Amino acid sequence: MFTLWCNLVGAMIFMTLAFAVAQWRKRLDIADIAWGLVFIVIAVTSYAVGGTNSTRPLVMTTLVTLWGLRLSAHIFLRFIRKPDEDRRYAVMREGYVKHPVLLPYFKVFISQGLLALVITLPLTIACTTSDYYFGWLSGVGVFIWGIGFFFETLGDSQLMMFLGNKRNKGKLMTTGLWSLTRHPNYFGEITQWWGIGIIALATPYGWIGLLGPLTITFLIVKVSGVPLLEQAYAGRPDWEAYKAKTNKLIPWRRKATVVSDPKTS
């Protein structure tokens, strides 16, 4: 419990500092960069305070740190290339006119810090146990995490290269991993956190940690990830055609397009 409280304090301090930078730069989308970094703050705090030097917490801390660094670096590169605030946050700001400081502080930054605490529960639990045996189940979790890291990293890289080509302006990314799933990066992110949850399953009370991957899966699939993107493209003919033959999340070969025979129609 002490570790969880330390994580809470660390996350709140970090997100408060991130909010101060956002106010200074007048860009709430700094929250996207802070999102990955706050996980690192929590991971390092858990490992330092947890009081165990076993292999499992070290491996999990490393995996969470790699995930957070890669994600924040990717978003930072996107951030410096766009002089204007992300459209999503610009719309949010319009709704915060009456309380332009308190509302974004609590509804954007503090809420993200609290969500990060829930998602990192597998790591917090693992860092407070004295089980030194790594085991095959933890190995399976690392393998699953690796699959997710591959999908998220390559998917983001392919998209960035596609968008960086001026000839692709206004076009959809439908090749590479994007030919297997409409959201390879989100699939990768979800998979990584399920891998981390599985690693923690080998510890006492590790099943409680499954609340972490369940939470991020719900957020991505039902709240802030997939729904927002799909809504933004809805109605475009090229999107509807892509949507009809490509899985939403789980990678798989493209669906066959049925073409009616004019002689029989």
Number of C-alpha atoms within 10 A of each C-alpha: 10 11 20 21 12 16 27 18 14 18 26 19 16 20 25 17 14 22 26 15 15 18 16 10 12 13 19 25 21 23 23 18 21 24 21 22 25 27 25 24 17 30 27 19 22 28 21 13 16 23 13 19 16 16 13 26 29 17 17 27 25 15 22 24 21 14 23 22 17 17 21 20 14 16 19 16 12 13 19 9 8 10 9 12 16 15 10 11 17 14 11 15 17 10 13 14 10 9 11 13 14 11 17 22 21 15 12 19 26 21 15 20 26 15 16 23 23 20 22 29 25 30 29 29 24 30 30 22 19 16 17 13 12 17 11 11 15 23 15 15 23 22 16 20 27 17 16 25 24 16 23 26 18 17 21 22 14 17 18 15 10 18 16 11 9 8 9 12 10 8 11 15 18 16 12 13 21 21 19 21 26 24 25 26 24 23 24 26 25 25 23 28 29 25 27 30 31 25 31 30 21 20 23 14 14 21 15 14 26 22 17 22 25 16 16 22 21 13 16 17 17 12 12 11 16 17 13 14 11 16 9 9 13 12 10 10 10 13 17 14 11 19 16 14 18 23 19 18 18 15 18 13 12 14 12 9 9 7 6 8 7 6 5 5 5
